[in-house]
């Protein structure tokens, strides 16, 4: 059962940044039981926030963190700004009384250490890595809490993150780099596969428009089947593969020594290393 209803107007949730990801999360929270009076949004594009969420009280939207009511202490502060804007957000937070607040960041590359340097060693901080399907409620997010986050706070953070898809937790922060390489960057790998499949279809004679439609529908349909089936991806692959048939002929290339397995391993390793290099 969601604990979002426990967040009250006297100790509201503060959402910093209400772009696609932040807006999707907020919509999920409101649907999941969070009172609209118990959330304040800090975003310079007030009109854009209202366009996205027209039922939100305009008094609960501020252009800047410094405009947050000083008589209130937020219970949870969600950092949903782009990584390059995080320094600015940290400076603005100095105007707030955030003693006892829990910080939940979905900014790529910003480590627990980064936030502890700005917020203090005693701050309760959760670092999370969602992916872009979260914008339609189909994401997967992995989180890591620092030692100051208690079990109840972690549970509420889990409810906040589950508003846009599945949630998993890791016991070591360094695994967030691997998560970034697999699920954070993963949607782009899938989109690239659609492009490659469409291009291959053109090479064997399909009109470009038809090749694109077939590739897109095939990847989307296969993903939906995988989501709804209790069978593993390996079993679903075998279900399509008749001995001596066309699929087997194609898979002999795709699953060969220099095929997709090797290529994907190199892809994830490269993304993993870059995530470590960018960590702050």
PLY file of the C-alpha trace (Angstrom):
ply
format ascii 1.0
element vertex 280
property float x
property float y
property float z
element edge 279
property int vertex1
property int vertex2
end_header
0.00 0.00 0.00
1.36 3.43 -0.97
2.55 5.69 1.84
2.25 8.86 -0.24
-0.92 9.84 1.62
1.26 10.24 4.73
2.93 13.32 3.23
1.00 16.29 4.62
0.71 19.98 3.59
2.48 21.13 6.77
5.57 19.13 5.71
5.13 19.02 1.94
7.08 17.32 -0.77
9.21 19.75 -2.80
9.74 18.84 -6.46
12.63 20.77 -8.00
12.25 20.59 -11.77
9.04 19.58 -13.52
10.15 18.59 -17.01
9.12 15.34 -18.71
10.49 13.09 -15.99
9.54 15.27 -13.03
6.09 15.89 -14.50
5.50 12.18 -15.10
6.50 11.43 -11.52
4.23 14.15 -10.14
1.28 12.90 -12.15
1.92 9.41 -10.80
2.13 10.68 -7.21
-1.16 12.54 -7.46
-2.82 9.47 -8.95
-1.25 7.30 -6.25
-2.65 9.21 -3.30
-0.45 12.28 -2.75
-2.61 15.31 -1.99
-2.13 18.23 -4.39
-1.87 20.48 -1.31
1.07 18.40 -0.05
3.41 19.14 -2.96
5.17 22.32 -4.03
6.80 22.52 -7.46
9.82 24.74 -8.08
10.17 25.37 -11.80
10.75 28.63 -13.73
8.20 27.58 -16.38
5.03 27.93 -14.31
2.85 28.06 -17.43
4.42 24.84 -18.71
3.73 23.08 -15.40
0.09 24.15 -15.51
-0.23 23.00 -19.12
1.05 19.59 -18.08
-0.95 19.45 -14.84
-3.88 21.88 -15.13
-5.50 20.71 -11.88
-2.48 21.68 -9.77
-3.04 24.66 -7.46
-1.15 27.65 -8.88
-0.20 28.66 -5.33
1.79 25.43 -5.11
4.07 26.36 -8.01
7.05 28.65 -7.41
9.50 29.95 -9.98
12.52 29.49 -7.74
13.48 27.39 -4.72
14.03 30.63 -2.82
10.27 31.28 -3.11
9.43 28.15 -1.08
7.50 29.26 2.05
10.12 29.73 4.77
7.69 28.66 7.50
7.59 25.14 6.03
10.13 22.33 6.11
9.82 19.89 3.21
9.64 16.22 4.16
11.06 15.06 0.83
13.00 17.08 -1.73
13.03 15.56 -5.21
15.92 16.75 -7.38
14.71 16.38 -10.96
16.80 19.03 -12.70
19.40 18.31 -15.36
22.87 17.47 -13.97
24.37 20.68 -15.38
21.84 22.72 -13.34
22.43 20.87 -10.08
25.08 23.28 -8.75
22.58 26.11 -9.12
19.92 24.07 -7.32
22.33 23.33 -4.48
23.06 27.06 -4.06
19.34 27.88 -4.01
18.68 25.25 -1.35
20.73 27.28 1.12
17.67 29.50 1.60
15.62 26.56 2.92
15.30 24.92 6.28
15.83 21.33 5.18
16.77 19.82 8.53
15.21 16.35 8.55
14.37 16.41 4.84
15.09 13.40 2.64
16.73 14.17 -0.70
15.88 11.98 -3.70
17.96 12.67 -6.82
17.27 11.34 -10.31
20.16 13.29 -11.86
22.63 11.14 -13.80
26.24 11.24 -12.63
25.66 13.09 -9.36
26.97 10.86 -6.59
26.07 10.58 -2.92
29.44 12.21 -2.20
28.51 15.21 -4.35
25.31 15.79 -2.38
26.98 15.22 0.98
29.55 17.90 0.12
26.75 20.38 -0.52
24.16 19.26 2.04
26.32 17.90 4.85
27.35 14.45 6.01
24.18 14.07 8.08
21.81 14.52 5.12
19.54 11.61 4.15
20.08 11.07 0.42
18.79 8.58 -2.14
20.43 8.43 -5.55
18.23 6.93 -8.26
18.63 6.12 -11.95
15.39 5.96 -13.94
15.13 5.56 -17.72
13.12 7.39 -20.35
10.15 4.94 -20.55
9.35 6.35 -17.09
7.77 9.28 -18.97
4.89 6.92 -19.93
4.88 4.92 -16.69
6.87 2.03 -18.18
10.26 2.77 -16.69
12.58 0.89 -14.38
14.43 2.77 -11.65
17.26 1.59 -9.42
18.02 3.39 -6.17
20.78 3.54 -3.57
20.27 5.16 -0.13
23.05 6.53 2.03
23.41 5.44 5.66
21.22 8.28 6.94
18.05 7.04 5.19
15.91 4.99 7.55
13.70 2.07 6.39
10.48 4.11 6.46
12.04 6.89 4.39
13.38 4.33 1.93
9.91 2.82 1.59
8.38 6.21 0.79
11.13 6.89 -1.75
10.29 3.53 -3.30
6.64 4.60 -3.58
7.69 7.90 -5.15
9.83 6.11 -7.74
7.26 3.39 -8.44
4.91 6.06 -9.79
6.72 5.74 -13.13
7.48 2.00 -13.24
9.35 -0.75 -11.45
11.84 -0.09 -8.65
14.92 -2.03 -7.59
17.61 -1.28 -4.98
21.34 -1.95 -4.90
23.60 -2.31 -1.86
26.62 -0.59 -3.41
26.56 2.83 -5.04
29.15 1.81 -7.64
26.52 -0.48 -9.19
24.59 2.62 -10.30
27.19 3.00 -13.08
26.34 -0.49 -14.31
22.63 0.28 -14.03
23.18 3.42 -16.12
24.95 1.39 -18.79
22.19 -1.25 -18.98
18.80 0.35 -18.27
19.62 4.06 -18.29
21.17 3.94 -21.76
19.33 0.77 -22.80
16.34 2.43 -24.52
18.74 4.07 -26.99
20.18 0.64 -27.80
16.67 -0.62 -28.60
15.90 2.41 -30.76
19.18 1.83 -32.59
18.12 -1.77 -33.21
14.88 -0.52 -34.79
16.91 1.71 -37.10
19.26 -1.15 -37.99
16.41 -3.59 -38.65
14.65 -1.06 -40.88
17.87 -0.41 -42.78
18.43 -4.12 -43.29
14.88 -4.44 -44.60
15.58 -1.76 -47.18
18.72 -3.62 -48.27
16.67 -6.70 -49.14
14.20 -4.70 -51.20
11.51 -3.30 -48.90
10.32 0.28 -49.48
11.77 2.55 -46.79
8.42 3.48 -45.22
7.30 -0.13 -44.99
10.67 -1.24 -43.58
10.42 1.39 -40.84
6.84 0.40 -39.99
7.69 -3.29 -39.85
10.78 -2.74 -37.70
8.96 -0.46 -35.26
5.90 -2.71 -34.93
8.06 -5.81 -34.55
10.15 -4.39 -31.69
7.10 -2.91 -29.95
5.11 -6.12 -30.35
7.97 -8.32 -29.15
8.43 -6.08 -26.11
4.74 -6.26 -25.26
4.79 -10.05 -25.62
7.83 -10.27 -23.34
6.10 -8.09 -20.75
2.93 -10.17 -20.72
4.51 -13.61 -20.92
5.73 -15.71 -18.01
8.35 -17.28 -20.28
11.96 -16.12 -20.39
13.37 -14.16 -23.30
15.38 -17.24 -24.25
12.24 -19.40 -24.37
10.32 -16.82 -26.38
13.22 -16.74 -28.85
13.14 -20.51 -29.16
9.37 -20.41 -29.70
9.96 -18.40 -32.88
12.85 -20.52 -34.11
12.01 -23.57 -36.21
14.91 -25.98 -36.91
16.29 -25.29 -40.36
14.04 -22.26 -40.85
14.54 -18.60 -41.69
14.79 -17.41 -38.08
17.50 -19.94 -37.31
19.46 -18.78 -40.35
19.30 -15.19 -39.12
20.13 -16.09 -35.53
23.20 -18.02 -36.66
24.60 -14.61 -37.63
23.14 -12.59 -34.76
24.25 -15.08 -32.10
27.56 -15.97 -33.73
31.01 -15.41 -32.28
31.11 -11.78 -33.41
27.36 -11.23 -33.18
25.03 -9.33 -30.89
26.32 -10.84 -27.63
29.85 -9.57 -28.19
28.66 -6.24 -29.55
26.29 -5.65 -26.63
28.99 -6.54 -24.14
31.32 -3.96 -25.70
28.48 -1.42 -25.78
27.63 -1.80 -22.10
31.29 -1.77 -21.06
31.84 1.51 -22.93
28.76 3.11 -21.35
29.76 1.76 -17.92
33.22 3.31 -18.16
31.80 6.63 -19.33
29.37 6.67 -16.40
32.29 6.20 -14.00
34.27 8.93 -15.77
31.39 11.40 -15.48
30.62 10.69 -11.81
30.82 13.78 -9.62
0 1
1 2
2 3
3 4
4 5
5 6
6 7
7 8
8 9
9 10
10 11
11 12
12 13
13 14
14 15
15 16
16 17
17 18
18 19
19 20
20 21
21 22
22 23
23 24
24 25
25 26
26 27
27 28
28 29
29 30
30 31
31 32
32 33
33 34
34 35
35 36
36 37
37 38
38 39
39 40
40 41
41 42
42 43
43 44
44 45
45 46
46 47
47 48
48 49
49 50
50 51
51 52
52 53
53 54
54 55
55 56
56 57
57 58
58 59
59 60
60 61
61 62
62 63
63 64
64 65
65 66
66 67
67 68
68 69
69 70
70 71
71 72
72 73
73 74
74 75
75 76
76 77
77 78
78 79
79 80
80 81
81 82
82 83
83 84
84 85
85 86
86 87
87 88
88 89
89 90
90 91
91 92
92 93
93 94
94 95
95 96
96 97
97 98
98 99
99 100
100 101
101 102
102 103
103 104
104 105
105 106
106 107
107 108
108 109
109 110
110 111
111 112
112 113
113 114
114 115
115 116
116 117
117 118
118 119
119 120
120 121
121 122
122 123
123 124
124 125
125 126
126 127
127 128
128 129
129 130
130 131
131 132
132 133
133 134
134 135
135 136
136 137
137 138
138 139
139 140
140 141
141 142
142 143
143 144
144 145
145 146
146 147
147 148
148 149
149 150
150 151
151 152
152 153
153 154
154 155
155 156
156 157
157 158
158 159
159 160
160 161
161 162
162 163
163 164
164 165
165 166
166 167
167 168
168 169
169 170
170 171
171 172
172 173
173 174
174 175
175 176
176 177
177 178
178 179
179 180
180 181
181 182
182 183
183 184
184 185
185 186
186 187
187 188
188 189
189 190
190 191
191 192
192 193
193 194
194 195
195 196
196 197
197 198
198 199
199 200
200 201
201 202
202 203
203 204
204 205
205 206
206 207
207 208
208 209
209 210
210 211
211 212
212 213
213 214
214 215
215 216
216 217
217 218
218 219
219 220
220 221
221 222
222 223
223 224
224 225
225 226
226 227
227 228
228 229
229 230
230 231
231 232
232 233
233 234
234 235
235 236
236 237
237 238
238 239
239 240
240 241
241 242
242 243
243 244
244 245
245 246
246 247
247 248
248 249
249 250
250 251
251 252
252 253
253 254
254 255
255 256
256 257
257 258
258 259
259 260
260 261
261 262
262 263
263 264
264 265
265 266
266 267
267 268
268 269
269 270
270 271
271 272
272 273
273 274
274 275
275 276
276 277
277 278
278 279
